[in-house]
Amino acid sequence: MAPFDNLPPPDDAWTDLLRPLREPELPEPRPYFYARLEARMAAEQPPPVALPWWLRRPAYAATLGTLVLALNAGAAVYYARHEKPRPPAPDGYAAFAADYQLDPFQHPHD
């Protein structure tokens, strides 16, 4: 006696009913599909953005930035040292006359 003789016979109706629930087999891609896909993707790729020559090399960009900062700092120090002396601010009546552009020697009835 075989060990599996007591199993019931397969039910063809249930098998036919459950067959559509199985995972479908994946179709094979057509020949040269991936080669055509790569060629199409390469054709649709946007052209690379052209960078200025000094941005392609970071050392040039860093040197240029340092040079600009040094020139700005040098100009600031130069103008700070060579500032023109300001005349002393007027006080009292002279300040009032300067603010309102009054000329004490001008007569309004002339």
C-alpha positions as CSV (number, residue, x, y, z in Angstrom):
1,M,0.0,0.0,0.0
2,A,1.4,3.4,-1.0
3,P,1.5,6.1,1.7
4,F,-0.7,8.5,-0.2
5,D,-3.5,6.2,-1.3
6,N,-6.0,7.7,1.0
7,L,-5.9,11.2,-0.7
8,P,-9.1,12.3,-2.5
9,P,-9.0,12.6,-6.3
10,P,-8.3,16.1,-7.6
11,D,-11.4,18.2,-8.2
12,D,-11.2,19.5,-11.8
13,A,-14.0,22.1,-11.2
14,W,-12.0,23.8,-8.4
15,T,-8.8,23.6,-10.4
16,D,-10.5,25.3,-13.3
17,L,-12.0,27.9,-11.0
18,L,-8.7,28.8,-9.2
19,R,-6.5,28.7,-12.3
20,P,-7.1,32.5,-13.2
21,L,-5.9,33.5,-9.7
22,R,-2.4,32.2,-10.3
23,E,0.3,34.7,-11.1
24,P,0.5,35.3,-14.8
25,E,3.7,34.5,-16.5
26,L,5.7,37.6,-17.4
27,P,6.1,38.0,-21.1
28,E,9.6,38.1,-22.6
29,P,10.6,41.5,-24.1
30,R,11.1,41.7,-27.8
31,P,14.6,41.3,-29.2
32,Y,16.9,44.3,-28.8
33,F,14.3,46.0,-26.5
34,Y,16.9,47.2,-24.0
35,A,19.2,48.5,-26.7
36,R,16.4,50.5,-28.3
37,L,15.4,51.8,-24.9
38,E,18.9,53.0,-24.0
39,A,19.2,54.7,-27.4
40,R,15.9,56.5,-26.9
41,M,16.8,57.6,-23.4
42,A,20.1,58.9,-24.6
43,A,18.4,60.8,-27.4
44,E,15.9,62.4,-25.0
45,Q,18.5,63.5,-22.5
46,P,19.0,67.3,-22.4
47,P,22.4,68.5,-23.3
48,P,24.7,69.2,-20.4
49,V,24.8,72.8,-19.1
50,A,28.0,74.5,-20.2
51,L,29.8,76.0,-17.2
52,P,32.3,78.8,-17.4
53,W,35.9,77.6,-17.6
54,W,36.7,78.9,-14.1
55,L,33.8,77.0,-12.5
56,R,35.0,73.7,-14.0
57,R,38.1,73.8,-11.8
58,P,37.3,74.6,-8.1
59,A,40.8,75.9,-7.4
60,Y,40.3,78.7,-10.0
61,A,36.9,79.6,-8.5
62,A,38.3,79.7,-4.9
63,T,41.3,81.8,-6.0
64,L,39.0,84.2,-7.9
65,G,36.7,84.5,-4.8
66,T,39.7,85.2,-2.5
67,L,41.0,87.8,-5.0
68,V,37.6,89.6,-5.0
69,L,37.4,89.6,-1.2
70,A,41.0,90.9,-0.9
71,L,40.4,93.7,-3.4
72,N,37.2,94.8,-1.5
73,A,39.0,94.7,1.8
74,G,41.9,96.7,0.4
75,A,39.5,99.3,-1.0
76,A,37.7,99.6,2.3
77,V,40.9,100.1,4.2
78,Y,42.2,102.7,1.7
79,Y,39.0,104.8,1.9
80,A,38.9,104.5,5.6
81,R,42.5,105.9,6.0
82,H,42.1,108.6,3.4
83,E,38.8,110.0,4.6
84,K,38.5,113.8,4.2
85,P,38.3,115.7,7.5
86,R,34.9,117.2,8.1
87,P,34.6,120.8,9.3
88,P,33.2,121.1,12.8
89,A,29.5,121.3,13.0
90,P,28.0,124.7,13.6
91,D,26.3,125.4,16.9
92,G,23.6,127.7,18.1
93,Y,22.3,130.3,15.6
94,A,24.8,129.2,12.9
95,A,23.3,125.6,13.0
96,F,19.8,126.9,12.8
97,A,20.6,129.2,9.9
98,A,22.4,126.3,8.1
99,D,19.5,123.9,8.6
100,Y,17.0,126.4,7.2
101,Q,19.3,127.9,4.6
102,L,19.0,131.4,6.1
103,D,21.4,134.1,5.2
104,P,21.7,136.7,7.9
105,F,23.0,139.3,5.5
106,Q,20.1,139.0,3.0
107,H,17.3,141.5,3.3
108,P,13.9,140.2,2.0
109,H,12.8,143.7,1.0
110,D,15.6,144.5,-1.4
